[in-house]
Amino acid sequence: MRAMTLLRPGTPLVMEERALQAPGPNDLRLRVLACGVCRTDLHVVDGELPHPASPVVPGHEIVGTVEAIGAAVRGFSLGQRVGVPWLGKTCGCCSYCVGNRENLCDDPLFTGYTRDGGYATHVVADASFCFALPESEDPAAQAPLLCAGLIGWRSLKMTGDARAIGIYGFGAAAHIIAQVAQAQGRRIYAFVRPGDGAAHDFALSLGAVWAGGSDERPPELLDAAIIFAPVGGLVPLALAAVRKGGVVVCGGIHMSDIPSFPYSLLWEERKIVSIANLTRADAREFLALSRQIGIETHVVRYPLAEANRALSDLREGRLQGAAVLIP
């Protein structure tokens, strides 16, 4: 098998030839059909997340076909198409796991961070954290659903019954969850990097009722805002844009420091909440909903060997939609 491997954070990925790994008793080995390139991968590669496995193969938006099945696994068949998300394994016994909050598990494994992921021709994953996918769809189009979609869905749920929702950072997650919000009859206000005309037009093409720079005020006060961009300075701006009782949802795993701001921005029962990981229940809900709605993902395909170029394009804001690696 071939894998694009991170040998040390802050350095480019290198192509390696590896022996195929046999699945453990609870695992599946998959032949990778597509793997999305997520901003979290960028945080891992750039050394912004602590204590990654070393070396590690990034990638946690994996679509693959089952090639080998562990002895204890039930419910999967050879040749079946499945998806593998960020949450790769949980302990199952901490207070969070037994309290239906496995996204906060005290001893988890994360795909492409603390266990090898999908920037490769093959991957081994815990079968309990794999999800059946329709085989009639384009695997590259399915890949972003497995993190951008799932984290977007968990973020959207945190907004409650908000009708007017601002989205800061209109990338992979935003372009998926905007479609969900509109299907639910909500209004999306898109905040993009000032001067980024392509992102502005992309948001409007997906049905946003307004698009403007992240430093602008929307034409009405918002019920909620979701921040996908990893920029702490957006938190005070989002608080200023939401009405009394509104919520600002921070949807990323990493964000630069939030600057100080006057208490008046938080007063009147505004709230700031963060999203951590996902649960398998989130995945089941969202994957079913995505089929029901007919979500269309906008993807840019890259060969596996060009993973570094895909990461660079994401880092520099040259993408509309999501990057996907095709082994």
C-alpha positions as CSV (number, residue, x, y, z in Angstrom):
1,M,0.0,0.0,0.0
2,R,1.0,3.6,-0.4
3,A,0.4,6.4,2.2
4,M,1.2,10.1,2.5
5,T,2.7,10.3,5.9
6,L,3.4,13.1,8.4
7,L,6.8,12.3,9.9
8,R,7.0,15.4,11.9
9,P,4.5,18.3,12.4
10,G,5.4,21.3,10.4
11,T,6.9,19.4,7.5
12,P,5.5,18.2,4.2
13,L,3.9,14.8,3.9
14,V,6.0,12.1,2.3
15,M,4.9,9.2,0.2
16,E,5.7,5.8,1.8
17,E,5.3,2.2,0.7
18,R,4.0,0.0,3.5
19,A,2.9,-3.6,4.0
20,L,-0.8,-4.1,4.1
21,Q,-2.0,-4.3,7.7
22,A,-4.3,-7.2,8.8
23,P,-7.4,-6.0,10.6
24,G,-7.7,-6.7,14.3
25,P,-10.7,-8.7,15.5
26,N,-12.9,-5.7,15.7
27,D,-11.6,-3.9,12.6
28,L,-12.2,-3.5,8.9
29,R,-9.5,-3.0,6.3
30,L,-10.7,-0.7,3.5
31,R,-9.5,0.1,0.1
32,V,-9.8,3.8,0.0
33,L,-11.9,5.3,-2.8
34,A,-11.7,8.9,-1.7
35,C,-10.6,10.9,1.4
36,G,-11.6,14.5,2.0
37,V,-9.0,17.1,3.0
38,C,-10.3,18.8,6.2
39,R,-9.1,21.9,8.0
40,T,-8.4,19.7,11.0
41,D,-5.9,17.8,8.8
42,L,-4.2,21.2,8.3
43,H,-4.1,21.8,12.1
44,V,-2.5,18.3,12.5
45,V,0.1,18.8,9.7
46,D,1.0,22.4,10.9
47,G,1.5,21.3,14.5
48,E,-1.4,23.3,15.9
49,L,-2.9,20.2,17.6
50,P,-0.8,18.6,20.4
51,H,0.4,15.0,20.6
52,P,-0.4,13.4,17.2
53,A,0.7,9.9,16.6
54,S,4.2,10.0,15.1
55,P,4.4,9.2,12.3
56,V,0.8,9.4,11.3
57,V,-1.2,9.2,8.1
58,P,-3.7,12.1,8.1
59,G,-7.3,12.0,6.8
60,H,-10.6,11.4,8.4
61,E,-13.2,11.8,5.7
62,I,-12.7,8.3,4.3
63,V,-14.9,6.5,1.8
64,G,-13.7,3.0,1.0
65,T,-14.7,-0.6,0.2
66,V,-14.4,-3.4,2.7
67,E,-11.4,-5.6,1.7
68,A,-10.9,-7.6,5.0
69,I,-13.1,-8.2,8.0
70,G,-12.0,-8.9,11.6
71,A,-13.1,-12.2,13.2
72,A,-15.4,-10.5,15.7
73,V,-17.1,-8.1,13.3
74,R,-20.7,-8.5,12.3
75,G,-22.9,-6.6,10.0
76,F,-20.4,-5.8,7.2
77,S,-19.6,-7.7,4.0
78,L,-16.7,-7.8,1.6
79,G,-17.0,-5.2,-1.1
80,Q,-19.4,-3.0,0.9
81,R,-18.9,0.7,0.7
82,V,-18.4,2.4,4.1
83,G,-17.4,5.8,5.5
84,V,-14.9,6.5,8.4
85,P,-15.1,9.8,10.3
86,W,-12.9,11.7,12.8
87,L,-14.0,9.8,15.9
88,G,-12.2,6.5,15.5
89,K,-12.7,4.7,18.8
90,T,-13.9,5.4,22.4
91,C,-13.3,3.7,25.7
92,G,-17.0,2.9,26.2
93,C,-16.7,3.1,30.0
94,C,-16.0,6.7,31.1
95,S,-18.8,8.9,32.4
96,Y,-19.1,10.6,29.0
97,C,-19.4,7.4,27.1
98,V,-22.0,5.9,29.4
99,G,-23.8,9.2,29.5
100,N,-24.4,9.3,25.7
101,R,-21.7,12.0,25.2
102,E,-19.0,9.8,23.6
103,N,-17.7,12.8,21.7
104,L,-16.2,13.9,25.0
105,C,-14.7,10.4,25.8
106,D,-11.7,10.5,28.2
107,D,-9.7,8.0,26.1
108,P,-10.6,8.3,22.5
109,L,-8.7,7.6,19.2
110,F,-9.1,10.0,16.3
111,T,-8.7,9.0,12.7
112,G,-5.8,10.7,11.0
113,Y,-4.5,12.1,14.3
114,T,-3.9,9.5,16.9
115,R,-4.4,6.6,14.5
116,D,-3.6,6.3,10.8
117,G,-6.2,7.8,8.5
118,G,-7.1,7.9,4.8
119,Y,-4.4,9.7,2.9
120,A,-3.5,6.2,1.6
121,T,-4.6,3.4,-0.6
122,H,-5.8,1.4,2.4
123,V,-6.8,2.0,6.0
124,V,-7.8,-0.1,9.0
125,A,-10.7,1.2,11.1
126,D,-12.7,0.0,14.0
127,A,-15.9,-1.4,12.5
128,S,-18.1,0.1,15.3
129,F,-17.1,3.6,14.0
130,C,-17.7,2.8,10.3
131,F,-21.0,3.7,8.5
132,A,-22.6,2.0,5.5
133,L,-22.8,4.4,2.5
134,P,-24.8,4.1,-0.8
135,E,-22.8,2.6,-3.6
136,S,-24.6,4.4,-6.3
137,E,-23.1,7.8,-5.4
138,D,-19.7,9.4,-6.3
139,P,-17.3,8.5,-3.5
140,A,-15.5,11.9,-3.8
141,A,-18.8,13.7,-3.3
142,Q,-19.5,11.5,-0.2
143,A,-16.2,12.1,1.5
144,P,-16.8,15.7,2.8
145,L,-20.0,14.5,4.5
146,L,-18.0,12.5,7.0
147,C,-16.5,15.6,8.8
148,A,-17.5,18.9,7.2
149,G,-21.0,17.6,7.1
150,L,-21.0,16.0,10.5
151,I,-19.4,18.9,12.4
152,G,-21.7,21.3,10.5
153,W,-24.7,19.2,11.5
154,R,-23.7,19.2,15.2
155,S,-23.0,22.9,15.0
156,L,-26.4,23.6,13.4
157,K,-28.2,21.6,16.1
158,M,-26.6,23.9,18.7
159,T,-28.4,26.8,17.2
160,G,-31.8,25.4,18.3
161,D,-34.7,26.8,16.4
162,A,-32.8,29.9,15.1
163,R,-34.2,31.1,11.8
164,A,-31.6,33.7,10.8
165,I,-28.1,32.2,11.0
166,G,-24.8,33.7,10.2
167,I,-21.9,31.5,9.0
168,Y,-18.4,32.8,9.4
169,G,-16.0,31.1,7.0
170,F,-17.7,29.7,4.0
171,G,-15.7,26.6,3.2
172,A,-16.4,22.9,3.2
173,A,-18.6,22.7,6.3
174,A,-20.5,25.9,5.5
175,H,-21.4,24.9,1.9
176,I,-22.9,21.6,3.2
177,I,-24.8,22.9,6.2
178,A,-26.1,25.9,4.4
179,Q,-28.1,23.4,2.2
180,V,-29.5,21.7,5.3
181,A,-30.5,25.0,6.9
182,Q,-32.3,26.1,3.8
183,A,-34.1,22.8,3.5
184,Q,-35.3,23.5,7.1
185,G,-36.6,27.0,6.1
186,R,-33.8,28.9,7.7
187,R,-32.1,32.0,6.3
188,I,-28.3,31.9,5.9
189,Y,-26.1,35.0,6.1
190,A,-22.5,34.3,4.8
191,F,-19.5,36.1,6.2
192,V,-16.4,35.6,4.1
193,R,-12.8,36.9,4.1
194,P,-13.0,40.6,3.2
195,G,-12.4,41.1,-0.5
196,D,-12.9,37.4,-1.4
197,G,-15.2,37.8,-4.3
198,A,-15.2,34.1,-5.2
199,A,-16.4,33.0,-1.7
200,H,-19.0,35.8,-1.8
201,D,-20.4,34.6,-5.1
202,F,-20.2,30.9,-4.0
203,A,-22.3,31.6,-0.9
204,L,-24.9,33.4,-2.9
205,S,-25.0,30.6,-5.5
206,L,-25.9,28.2,-2.7
207,G,-28.8,30.3,-1.6
208,A,-27.5,32.6,1.1
209,V,-29.8,35.6,1.4
210,W,-26.8,37.9,2.0
211,A,-23.0,37.6,1.8
212,G,-20.5,40.1,3.0
213,G,-17.1,40.5,4.7
214,S,-16.5,39.1,8.1
215,D,-16.0,42.7,9.3
216,E,-19.5,43.8,8.1
217,R,-22.8,43.8,9.9
218,P,-25.7,41.8,8.4
219,P,-28.9,43.6,7.4
220,E,-30.8,42.2,10.4
221,L,-29.8,40.9,13.8
222,L,-29.1,37.2,13.8
223,D,-30.7,34.5,15.9
224,A,-27.4,32.5,15.9
225,A,-24.0,32.5,14.3
226,I,-21.7,29.5,13.5
227,I,-17.9,30.2,13.2
228,F,-16.0,27.7,11.1
229,A,-13.0,29.9,10.4
230,P,-10.3,29.3,13.0
231,V,-10.0,33.0,13.9
232,G,-10.7,34.0,17.5
233,G,-11.2,37.6,16.5
234,L,-14.5,36.6,14.8
235,V,-16.1,35.8,18.2
236,P,-16.7,39.4,19.3
237,L,-17.9,40.3,15.8
238,A,-20.4,37.4,15.8
239,L,-21.6,38.4,19.3
240,A,-22.3,41.9,18.1
241,A,-24.3,40.5,15.2
242,V,-26.7,38.3,17.2
243,R,-29.8,39.5,18.9
244,K,-30.5,39.1,22.7
245,G,-30.5,35.5,23.7
246,G,-28.6,34.5,20.6
247,V,-25.9,31.9,20.5
248,V,-22.4,31.9,18.8
249,V,-21.2,28.4,18.0
250,C,-17.5,27.8,17.5
251,G,-17.4,24.8,15.2
252,G,-13.7,24.1,14.9
253,I,-11.2,22.0,16.8
254,H,-8.7,24.8,16.9
255,M,-9.0,28.6,17.0
256,S,-6.6,31.4,17.5
257,D,-6.9,33.3,20.8
258,I,-10.2,35.1,21.4
259,P,-9.4,38.8,22.1
260,S,-10.9,40.6,25.0
261,F,-14.2,42.3,24.4
262,P,-16.7,44.3,26.5
263,Y,-19.1,42.4,28.6
264,S,-22.0,44.3,26.9
265,L,-21.5,42.0,23.9
266,L,-22.2,38.9,26.0
267,W,-24.9,40.5,28.2
268,E,-28.6,39.9,27.6
269,E,-28.2,36.2,27.7
270,R,-26.1,35.7,24.6
271,K,-24.0,32.5,24.7
272,I,-20.8,31.1,23.3
273,V,-20.5,27.4,22.9
274,S,-18.0,25.1,21.3
275,I,-18.4,21.9,19.3
276,A,-16.1,18.9,20.2
277,N,-15.9,16.0,17.8
278,L,-19.1,14.0,17.0
279,T,-21.1,11.0,18.1
280,R,-22.2,8.0,16.1
281,A,-25.8,9.2,16.6
282,D,-24.8,12.5,14.9
283,A,-23.5,10.4,11.9
284,R,-26.6,8.2,11.6
285,E,-28.9,11.3,11.8
286,F,-26.9,13.4,9.3
287,L,-26.1,10.7,6.7
288,A,-29.8,9.8,6.6
289,L,-30.8,13.5,6.3
290,S,-28.2,14.2,3.6
291,R,-29.8,11.5,1.4
292,Q,-33.3,12.8,2.1
293,I,-32.3,16.4,1.3
294,G,-30.1,15.4,-1.6
295,I,-27.1,17.5,-0.5
296,E,-24.7,18.3,-3.3
297,T,-21.0,18.7,-2.4
298,H,-18.7,20.8,-4.4
299,V,-15.3,19.0,-4.6
300,V,-11.9,19.6,-6.2
301,R,-10.2,16.3,-6.8
302,Y,-6.4,15.7,-6.3
303,P,-4.3,12.6,-6.8
304,L,-3.1,11.0,-3.6
305,A,0.5,12.1,-4.4
306,E,-0.6,15.7,-4.5
307,A,-1.9,15.8,-0.9
308,N,0.6,18.6,0.0
309,R,-0.8,20.8,-2.8
310,A,-4.3,20.1,-1.6
311,L,-3.3,21.2,1.9
312,S,-1.6,24.3,0.6
313,D,-4.7,25.3,-1.5
314,L,-6.8,24.9,1.6
315,R,-4.3,26.8,3.8
316,E,-4.2,29.7,1.3
317,G,-8.0,29.9,0.7
318,R,-7.8,28.9,-2.9
319,L,-10.7,26.4,-2.7
320,Q,-14.5,26.7,-3.1
321,G,-16.1,23.7,-1.5
322,A,-13.9,20.8,-0.4
323,A,-10.7,19.1,-1.5
324,V,-10.7,15.3,-2.0
325,L,-7.8,13.0,-2.5
326,I,-8.3,10.1,-4.9
327,P,-5.8,7.2,-4.5
